[in-house]
Structure formats: structure tokens, C-alpha cells
Amino acid sequence: MIKAYILILTYVGNLKSVLNEMKNLKNVESIAVIAGDYDIIVKANVNDLEELMELTDEIHAIKGVKRTNTQVVEKEIKI
């Protein structure tokens, strides 16, 4: 299992519609609206890097998504 955080930047005025589309995506564990350089962060769980690429392709296909930045989790420490 591969975990990743996908940071998403949307075009102005498209946040709500992008969020609605993202709710239907497979392999998405959580979606959060964030402040800063990006608008949304998605926590994803996939079986392999091919599935991660497919998920990012699906996100790029959503109208209103400007750019993504994917960060693969190498090690997660639970406190």
C-alpha cells in the first residue's frame, strides 16, 4: 500500500465544484481545504505507483484544477 498527499491548486471560483467532483474518486481517504499556496490536500491510499498516476490523472481531468503536487509518504509515524 502506498500513501500520498496530493496538493491541489484550483482556478479562482472553482473550489466548490472541484470538491464535489473529488468526493467520487476512488482511493481517496480524505479531502481537506487548506490555506497557503494550495487550496486542497488529498490523502490517497493506492496499491502501486501506477494507481497513483491514474488518480492524479483523474484529478487533472477535473474542470477547475490548475496544478497538483504529489508527495509520496516514505514513512508515517503515528503518535
N, C-alpha and C positions, 0 to 999 in steps of 0.2 A: 504494500500500500504506500502510495506517495501522497504526501500532503503538500499543499502550496497555498500561498496567499497571492491573489491576483488584484492588483491595484488598478482602478479604472477611472479614467478621466472622461467626462461627458461634455457634450456641447451645451452651452447655456440654454436653459429652458427644457432640457430633455431628461433630467434626473428621474422624475416620477415615472415616465414611460419606460425608461431603461430598467428601473427597479421592478416594474410589473413584468417585463419580459424575462428577467433573470430568475424570477421565482419558479419558472417552469424548467430550468436547466437541470440536467442530471449531474450527479457528482458534486453538487454544491452543498456544503454543510451549513454555512451561514453567510449572511449578507449584512454589511454594516455601512451606513452613511458616515463619512468621516470629514474632518476639516483638514485643510492643508493643500498640498499640491494635487491630490487626487480627490475624487468625490465619493467613491465606493471602494470597499475592500471585501473580497470574497474569499472565504476559506473553502478550499476544494480538497476532496479525497478521491484519488484515482488509482487504478491498478498499475498503470505504467505511464511512461512519458508520452506515448502515442495518444493515450486517452486525454492527457493534459493538453496536448496540442489540439486535439479535437474540441475540447472545452473552450480553449482560448479562441479558436476559430469561430465557434458559435457565439461567443461574446462579441467578437469583432463584427459579426454579421448583424448585431442588434443596432437598429437605427438610433442614432444619438450618441453612440460610443465613439470617442475621439481617439483614445490611446489606452493601452494597457501596459502593465509592468508586472511580470510574474516572478515571484520569489519562491523557490522550492525549499521546503524545510529539510535540513540535513539532520537535525536533532531537536527534539522537543523535550523540554524539562517541565514536568508538572510539579507544582508547589502545593 
